[in-house]
Amino acid sequence: MRASICLNADVGELPGPEGRALDRAILDVVTRCSIACGGHAGDDETMVATIRAAQARGVRIGAHPSYPDREGFGRSRANIGDEDLFRSLMSQVRTLKAIARERSALIAHLKPHGALYNDAAKSETLAESVVSLCLETEIPELVGPPESKLEACAKRAGLHFVAEAFADRSYEADGSLTPRTTEGALITDNARQLEQVLNLIESGRVTARTGEMIRVSADTICLHGDTPGAARAAHLLKTSLLERGVTIEV
């Protein structure tokens, strides 16, 4: 088994005091976080609160821009063109960076959200747009799926690419995430989440939804804050990893 792994979470996505409380609980576990910056969720207030919570825990902060689709939680591009999309993404990231700068916080990485994440993994044009976003906003690291267009474009541009896998999502035989509309896409059972993470750490493989063992390289593992029971699952997972001698790193 490898000696260490990074754990990350997408935060700042749920509204109100309950959302902030869940973020704090998740931030107690992870070493990186990606903060929603207005495209699919989040506003100035949630960004301020989440940055403060991450700073207090020494968690590395990233931007989590999305297709501008608040109604659909960033799961649809709709009819927005490439130029308008880039302007929206730039506005989202600059807003988060400005709020972070006021609090002397560094935005260390960028991770696309939802449909943008999945689409940019397969589209050279979208991948190049996301990489350009990193370069223009001086964000040195890009988090995304391994062996994707995002990884190839990031490495060509000299960005540090952080390959990501998921504790609470199932995979298809081609290595892509199971669409959320498909039964079994979300893994909520704590034992199954731990099994998937241990497989990723021990062998770099996971069992696809259809039963095949597939290769998935990972530098970081995402724990979704909006998955039912997320806070408890995150704490159990971290405890189980530490008991097995795995260090949680950045």
C-alpha positions in Angstrom: 0.0 0.0 0.0 1.3 3.5 -0.8 2.2 5.6 2.2 0.1 8.6 1.6 -2.9 10.1 -0.3 -4.5 13.5 -0.6 -8.2 13.9 0.3 -10.2 16.7 -1.1 -13.8 18.0 -1.0 -16.1 20.3 -3.0 -17.5 22.9 -0.6 -19.5 26.1 -0.4 -22.2 24.4 -2.4 -25.1 24.0 0.1 -27.1 27.0 1.5 -27.5 28.3 5.0 -26.1 27.5 8.4 -26.5 23.7 7.8 -24.4 24.0 4.6 -21.7 25.9 6.5 -21.7 23.4 9.3 -21.3 20.5 6.9 -18.5 22.3 5.2 -16.6 22.7 8.5 -17.1 19.0 9.3 -15.7 18.0 5.9 -12.8 20.5 6.2 -11.8 18.8 9.4 -11.0 15.7 7.3 -9.5 16.9 4.0 -6.3 18.6 3.0 -7.6 20.3 -0.1 -11.0 21.9 -0.9 -12.6 23.4 -4.1 -14.9 26.3 -3.4 -18.0 27.0 -5.5 -17.7 30.5 -6.9 -21.2 31.3 -8.2 -21.6 29.3 -11.4 -23.6 26.4 -10.0 -23.7 27.5 -6.3 -22.2 29.9 -3.8 -22.1 33.6 -3.4 -19.9 36.2 -1.7 -21.1 35.2 1.8 -20.5 31.5 1.3 -17.1 32.1 -0.3 -16.0 34.3 2.7 -17.2 31.7 5.2 -15.7 28.8 3.5 -12.3 30.5 2.9 -12.2 31.4 6.6 -13.0 27.8 7.6 -10.4 26.4 5.3 -7.7 28.8 6.6 -8.5 27.9 10.2 -7.8 24.3 9.4 -4.8 24.7 7.1 -6.7 23.3 4.1 -5.4 24.2 0.7 -8.0 26.2 -1.2 -9.0 25.9 -4.9 -11.6 27.4 -7.2 -14.5 25.3 -8.4 -16.0 27.1 -11.4 -18.9 25.7 -13.4 -21.2 26.1 -16.4 -23.4 29.1 -15.4 -26.3 26.8 -14.4 -27.5 27.5 -10.8 -30.9 26.0 -11.5 -29.4 22.7 -12.6 -26.4 22.7 -10.2 -23.9 23.0 -13.1 -25.0 19.8 -14.8 -25.9 21.4 -18.1 -24.1 23.6 -20.5 -27.4 24.8 -22.1 -26.7 27.0 -25.2 -23.8 29.1 -24.0 -21.1 29.7 -26.6 -17.4 29.3 -26.0 -16.6 33.0 -25.6 -19.5 33.6 -23.2 -18.6 30.5 -21.2 -15.0 31.6 -20.8 -16.1 35.1 -19.6 -18.4 33.5 -17.1 -15.7 31.1 -15.8 -13.2 34.0 -15.6 -15.7 36.1 -13.6 -16.3 33.2 -11.2 -12.6 32.6 -10.5 -11.8 36.3 -10.3 -14.5 36.8 -7.7 -13.2 34.0 -5.5 -9.6 35.2 -5.9 -10.6 38.8 -4.9 -12.3 37.5 -1.8 -9.4 35.3 -1.0 -6.9 38.1 -1.5 -8.7 40.3 1.0 -8.1 37.5 3.6 -4.5 36.8 2.5 -5.6 33.4 1.2 -4.0 31.7 -1.8 -6.0 30.0 -4.5 -3.7 27.0 -5.2 -5.7 25.0 -7.7 -8.7 25.0 -10.0 -11.1 22.1 -10.4 -14.0 22.3 -12.9 -17.4 21.3 -11.5 -20.0 18.9 -12.7 -20.7 18.7 -16.4 -17.8 21.0 -17.2 -15.5 18.6 -15.5 -16.8 15.7 -17.5 -17.0 17.6 -20.8 -13.5 19.1 -20.5 -12.1 15.6 -19.8 -13.1 14.6 -23.4 -13.1 17.9 -25.3 -9.8 19.4 -26.5 -11.4 22.8 -26.9 -12.9 22.9 -23.4 -9.8 21.5 -21.9 -7.7 24.2 -23.5 -10.2 26.8 -22.3 -9.9 25.5 -18.7 -6.1 25.5 -18.9 -6.2 29.1 -20.3 -8.3 30.0 -17.3 -5.6 28.7 -15.0 -2.9 30.5 -16.8 -4.7 33.9 -17.0 -5.6 33.8 -13.3 -2.2 32.5 -12.3 -3.5 29.3 -10.7 -0.6 26.8 -10.9 -2.5 23.5 -10.4 -5.4 21.8 -12.1 -7.4 19.0 -10.6 -9.1 16.6 -12.9 -9.6 13.0 -14.1 -6.5 11.0 -15.0 -5.6 10.2 -18.6 -8.0 13.0 -19.8 -7.7 15.9 -22.2 -7.5 18.1 -19.2 -4.3 16.2 -18.0 -2.7 16.4 -21.5 -3.4 20.1 -21.9 -2.3 21.0 -18.4 1.0 19.2 -18.8 1.7 20.8 -22.2 1.1 24.2 -20.6 3.4 23.5 -17.7 0.7 23.3 -15.0 0.9 20.8 -12.2 -1.9 18.3 -12.8 -3.5 16.6 -9.8 -5.2 13.3 -10.9 -8.4 12.8 -9.0 -10.5 9.7 -8.2 -13.8 9.5 -6.2 -14.7 7.6 -3.0 -18.5 8.0 -3.5 -19.0 7.7 -7.3 -19.0 4.5 -9.4 -17.0 4.1 -12.6 -17.9 2.8 -16.1 -15.7 0.3 -17.9 -14.0 3.1 -19.9 -12.8 4.8 -16.7 -15.4 7.6 -16.8 -17.7 8.3 -13.9 -21.2 6.7 -14.1 -23.7 9.4 -15.1 -25.7 10.5 -12.1 -28.9 9.6 -14.0 -27.8 5.9 -13.9 -28.8 3.7 -11.0 -25.7 3.0 -8.8 -23.8 6.1 -9.8 -23.6 7.3 -6.2 -22.0 5.1 -3.5 -23.5 5.9 -0.1 -22.5 2.7 1.8 -19.4 3.5 4.0 -17.9 0.0 3.6 -18.1 0.2 -0.2 -16.5 3.7 -0.2 -13.6 2.5 2.0 -13.2 -0.6 -0.3 -13.0 1.6 -3.4 -10.5 4.0 -1.8 -8.3 1.1 -0.5 -8.3 -0.4 -4.0 -7.3 2.9 -5.5 -4.4 3.3 -3.0 -3.2 -0.3 -3.0 -3.5 -1.1 -6.7 -4.6 1.9 -8.7 -7.7 0.0 -9.7 -11.4 0.0 -9.0 -14.3 -2.3 -9.9 -16.5 -0.7 -12.6 -20.3 -0.6 -12.2 -20.4 -3.5 -14.7 -17.9 -5.7 -12.8 -14.6 -5.1 -14.7 -11.5 -4.2 -12.8 -10.2 -0.9 -14.4 -7.1 1.2 -13.8 -7.6 4.6 -12.2 -4.6 6.6 -11.2 -5.1 9.1 -8.3 -3.1 11.7 -6.5 -6.2 12.9 -4.6 -9.5 11.4 -3.7 -12.7 13.5 -3.6 -15.3 13.2 -0.9 -18.5 15.0 -2.0 -20.0 17.2 0.7 -23.5 16.8 -0.8 -23.6 13.0 -0.6 -26.0 11.7 2.1 -24.1 11.2 5.4 -21.0 12.9 3.9 -19.5 14.2 7.2 -19.7 10.9 9.0 -18.5 9.0 6.0 -15.5 11.3 5.6 -14.4 10.9 9.2 -14.8 7.1 9.1 -12.8 7.0 5.9 -9.9 9.1 7.3 -9.9 7.1 10.5 -9.7 3.8 8.6 -6.9 5.0 6.4 -4.8 6.3 9.3 -5.3 3.0 11.1 -3.8 1.3 8.1 -0.8 3.5 8.2 -1.8 5.8 5.3 -0.7 9.4 5.8 -3.2 12.1 4.6 -1.1 14.7 2.6 -1.7 17.8 0.5 
